[in-house]
Amino acid sequence: MYKMLIVLAHTYWTKVKSKTFMFTTLMMAFFMVLFLNLDNIIEFFDGDASEQVYDVLILDESGDLYEPLAAEIEGGDAQIMTNEASQADEEDAEAAVMEGPYDAYLQVAGEDEDIEGHFYAPTVNETFLPSQLESGLQNVRETRVADDLDIDEEDLAALDESVAFQQSALDDTARSEAELNQARLFVNILLFIIYFSVLFLGNMIASEVATEKSSRVMELLISSASPVQQMFGKIFGVGLIGLTQYSLIFLIALVSFAQFVDVEAEADEMLGEQQDMFALGEPVFSLELFLYAFLFFILGYLLYATLAAMLGSIVTRIEDVGQAVGPMNMLVILAFMISIFSMGNPASPIVTITSYIPFFTPMIMFLRVGMGEATVWEVLLAVGVMVVTIVLLTLIAARVYRGGVLLYNHARTWKSLKQALLLARKNG
């Protein structure tokens, strides 16, 4: 136990004090800060699109659409100024947009239900201005058609009014629509954390073992600690590295987000937006889901870290690590893809079946739990299957690791596994 703690401490402090750890932590924190404040950053440099003033030329080929269209556009919330261009001045309109003061020009034609428009701008990357012009043209068309059909404004407004439609679950244990909206947000975030953590930390363990083997340091380590003690020391050491890194990233992102937002001016507005989004007065944070996420993160990490340590022990060169852990990475990616694409239908048979497969359980069963589709006994069964699998894989990995760290060849993965088991049995 003492020697395992020494390996754990050595692995942890060596990585934490390295420039690579600092660089990756700062980069991940930077991208997290950028992601959380992306809207604020864009608004800081470009301003709010709805507050920007636009100048638009309207080329009316029908001869009677400009006035109602201009009144519709300029009467809206957006600050759009319109000017009429002559029907014969299409080239001049294009030149005024490309070289002059106008942001775009709109060509309209047709009558009543045949009204159509064509938007011209230097680029079509922006969506705000064309959507506003399209909405204005659509309103003009609806008004013309309504007049032809002798429909007054009140009847037209009644036709456009959305039907009241609500969803309610008959099962008392099922989540409400508002709770599901909360769960989707939380599940998405935690799925990404579980996915990247298992993938990143698992590959780190395999690379650590392969590096020590390639530099012949492993032979010195074996003389001071047994291979099994080394394996568990590295698994727990890298796990602590991951927890440290994510804790630092979370704190940096939290502080930067709090600094970027004007709390006094925007607190009420943000609270209102959250309540509109979730239609619920309860907090978005769910302790139950967080605990489930932590449970499946630990189980998933132990499973994949053990597998990664085993695969890393049979690799002689660092260049072969990617090939050895490739199948393991594919399992993680497949589980993540099933989880993401099943978010809208968590009760599908493929989700239910794969949630009991140990290599898929951390993400897919967590998805079912978050969306309220898994009962307590199903969660306990999946956790039990994972624990049994981890124990069995640990026993196998310990034997492979014991022989693999002394194995120096360039054979294929399966052949190296067999040779590592034979070598462990011979030395055991």
N, C-alpha and C positions, 0 to 999 in steps of 0.2 A: 504493500500500500504506500509506504513512504517513498519507494523508488518511483512508483507511478506518479505521485505528486511532484517529484523532482522533474520528471519528463514533462508533466503538465505545465509546471512553472517555466521550464526552459522554453517550451514551445510557445507559450503565451507571451512572455516578455521579449523573446527574440523577434516575434512578429510585430508586437505592438510598438517596439522601438525602431522598427525598420522604416526606411523612407517610403517603401512601397505601401505600407499600411497607412501612413500619413497622407500620401498622395491620393490613394483610392478613397479614403474617408473624406478628404476635402472635396474631391471630385463628385462623389455621391451626394455629399451635403449641398454642394453648389447646384447640382441638377435638381435636388429636392426643393431647395429654396426657389429656383427658377420656375419649377412646376407649380408650386403653391402660389407664387406671386405673378404668374404669367399674365393674367388679365390686368393687374395693376401696372406691370412693366410696359405692356403694349399701350395702355392708356396714357402712361407717363410720356412716352415718346411720340405716339401718334394722336393722342387725344381720343375722346369718345366719338365714334362715327356718327351718332345721332345728334351731336352738337356741332359738327363740322358744317360749314356753309358750302353748298354745291351750286354751280352754275350750269344749267342744262339748256341746250337748244332743242326745240321741238319742230320737226319737219312734218307738217300736216298735209298729206296728199289728198285727204277727203275734203278739206276746206272748212269743216265745221266742228272739228274735234279739239282744236287748240284751246279755246276759251274754257269749256267745261273741264278739260284735262288739267289746264294750268290752275284753275280754281281748286280742283281736287288735290293736286300735288302741293301747292303752296298753302293750302288750308290744313295740311296735316301737321304732325308733330315735328317732322324733319325740316331742317332749314334748307330748302331747295328753291332756288330762284330759276324761273323759266323765261325764255325768250323765243319768239317765233322766227323760224327761218323760212325763206321763200321756197316754194316747191322746186324751183329750178336751181337751187343753190346747194345741192347735195355735196359737191366738191368743196364749196366754200365752207360748208358746215364741218366737213372732215378736217379742213385746214384750220378752222377756228378751234377745233378740239386738240389737234396735234401741236399747233403752234400758238394758238391764241389763249384767251382767258377761260374757255369753257372746259368743264370736266368730261362731258359726254354729250351726245345728241341722240334723240329718240325719234325714229321715223314711224309714223302711225298712218294707217289707211283702213278703208272699209267702212261699213255702216251697220249699225245695230249689232246683231249677233255675229257678224263677220268682221268686227273690229279686230285688228291685229297690230302689234308693235314690234319694232326691231331696235335693239339697244346697241349703240356704237360707242366704244371708249378705247383709249390707248391699250388697255389690258382688261381682261374680264376676271381678274383675280378677286376684286372686291365684290361683295354680295349685298351690302346694305343699300347702295344707291339703286341698282337695277330692281331690287325687290320692292322698294318704295314706288318706283315708276310703274312697275307691273301692277302693284296694288291699286294705284290711282287709275290706271287704264281699265282694270277690272271693274272698279266702281262705276266708271263712266259707262261701260258696256252694260252692266246690270241695270243702271238707271234707264238707258235707252230701251232695253228689252222690256223692262217693267212698264214704261210709257206705252209701248206698242201693244202690250197685253192689258192695258188699263188696270195695272196694279199700283195701288197707292203706297206711300213710303212705310206706313204701319204694317201693311200686309207683307211687304218686302222684308222688313226687319224681322217679322215673325217667321218667315221662311228661312232666314239666315240664322236664327237663334238655335243654339245647340241644344240637343235633347239632354235632360237630366238623367244621368246614369251612374249608379253606384254599385259597388261590390261588397258583399257581406258573406263571411264564412259561417256556415251552420255549425261546424265543429268548434266547440268551445276552446279547444287546444290550438286551433289554427291561428296563424298570424293575420292581423288585419292588413288592409291595403297600405296604410301609413307605416305600419311596422315593417312590412315587406320592403318599402322604399328605403327605410333606414337600413335594413339588413343587406340589401343589394349594395349600397354604398360601402358598408363596413366589410362585407364579404369580398368585394372586389379588391379593396386595399389590402386586406390580410392575405388573400390568395397570391397577390403579387409578392408580398413579403415572404411567404412560405416558399414560393417558387424560386425566387432569386437566392434566398438563404440556403436552401437545400442544394441548389445547383452550384452556387459559388463556394460554399464551405466544403461541400463534398469533393470538388475538384481541388481545393486547397490541400485537403488531407492527402489525396493521392499524389499531388505534386511534392508535398513535403517528404513523404516516404521515398518516392523515386529520387529526389534530390540527394537524400542521405545515402541511398544505395549507390548512386552513380559516383559520389565523391568518396566512397569507402568509409564514410563516417559511421555507417550502420554497424560495421564490424567492431568498432570501439564501443558503441552504445550497448551492444549485446553483452559485452563483458561486464557491464555495470548494472544492467536491468534486463529482465527477461523480455522476449518479443511481445508477449501478451501485455505486460506492463507498459511497454512502449506504445502498443496499439491503443490501449485505453487512455493513456496519457495524452496522446495526440488527438484522439477523438474529443475528449473533454477540454483540452487546451484550445483547439480550434473553435469549439463551441463557445467558449468564453470570449475568444477573439471576436466572433460574430456578434455576440450580445453587446460587447463593448462598443463595437463599431456602430451598430444600429442605435444604441443609446446616445452616442455622441451626435449622430446624424439627426436623430429625433429632437434632441435639445437645440441644436443649431437651427433646424428648420422652424421649431416652435418660437424661438426668440426672434428670428428674422421676420417671421410672419406677423408676430405681435408688434414689432417695430414698424413694419411697412403699413399696417392698418391704423388709421386714426380712430381709436376706440371710441372717444367721446362723440365724434361726429357720425360714425357709421355703425355703432353698436345696435341701435334700434332698427336701422335699415337691414343689417345682416340678419338680425333675429327675425324680422318680418319675412325675409326671403327664405329662411330656413323653415319657418312655420308654413309658408305657402308651399314649399317643396315637399315637406313631409306630412303636412296637414295633421300635425300632432304636437301637443305641448310638451311631450317628454323629451329628454335629452337624446341626441343622436347616439352617444356612446352607450354601448351595452356591455356591462361587466360579464354577463353570461357568455356572450359571443367571444369576448376577449379571452376568457379563460379557456374556452373550447379551442380557440386559435392557438393559444400557448401550448395546450395539451398536444394538439396534432402537430404543431411545429417541433416540439421535443421528440415525439415519437417518430416523425418523418426524418428529423435530423439523425437520430440514433440509427435508424434503419439504413439510410443512404450513406451516412458517415462510416458505418461498419463495412458496408459493401465497398466504398471507395478506398478504405484502408486496405482491405483485402486485395483489391485490384492493383493498388499502387505498390503493394509488396512484391508482386510478381513481375514488375516492370524494371528493366535494367537501365534504360536510358530515359531521360526526361522527355525526349521527343516522342516516346511511345505512350505517354500518359493519355493523350487525347484519344488514341485508338482503343486503349484499354477501358476507359470510362465512357466511351461513346454510347454503348448500349444502355448504360445507366442513365446518361443524360437524356436519351430518347424516351425512357420511361417517365422521367420528370416532365418533359415537354408534352408527352401524350396526356398525362394526367391533368396538366394545366389547360391544355386545349379542350379536353372534355368538360372541364369545370366551367370555362369561360363560355363555350358555345351552348352549354346546358343551363345557363343562368335563367333563361326564360321558360324552361321546362324541366325543373329539378326532379319531377316525379317520373321521368321516362325510364323504361326498363334498363337501358344501357347505364344510366347514372346509378340506379339501384344496385345492379350487378357489380359494376366496377368499384362501388364504394366499399365492398368487402374484400377486394384484392389488395393485399398489404401495401404494395408499391403505389397504389392509387388512392388508398384510404385517406392520407393526410389532407389532400385537397378536395377530393370528391365527397367524402363523408362530411367534411366541414361545410361544403356547399349545401348539402342536404340539411344539416343542422341549422345553418344560417337562414335558410328559406323555409324552415319549419316542416320539413318533409321526413325527418327522422325521429323515431320514438326513442325513449331512453334505452330500451332493451336492444335496439339496433345499434345505438352508439356503443353500448357496453360490449356487444358482440364484436363490432369492428375493432374496438380498442383491445379486446382480448385476443383476437386473431393477430393484430399487430404485435402485441407483447410476445406471444408465442413465436411469431416469425423472427422478431428481433433476437430472442434467446437462441433459437436454432441457428440463425445466421451468425450470431456472435460465436457460438461453439465451432462452426465451420470456419469462420474467418480467423479465429485464434489459431487453428491448426494450419490453415494456409499461410497465415502471417509468420508463424514460427518457422516454416520451411521456406517461404517466399523471400524473406529478407536475406537468406543465404544463397539464393538462387541467382546465378548470373548467366543468362542465355538470351537468345533473341527468338525464341520459339513463339508460336501463336498463343493467344490467351488461354484457350482451353487446355492446350498441351502444358503450358506453364502451371496452370492450376493443378493438374494431375501430378506433375513433377514436384510441386511444392508440398502436396499432401504426402507423397511417398518419402520426401526428404524429412518432413516433420515426424512421420511414423518411425523412420530410421533413427532419428536423433532423440525421439521421445522415450 
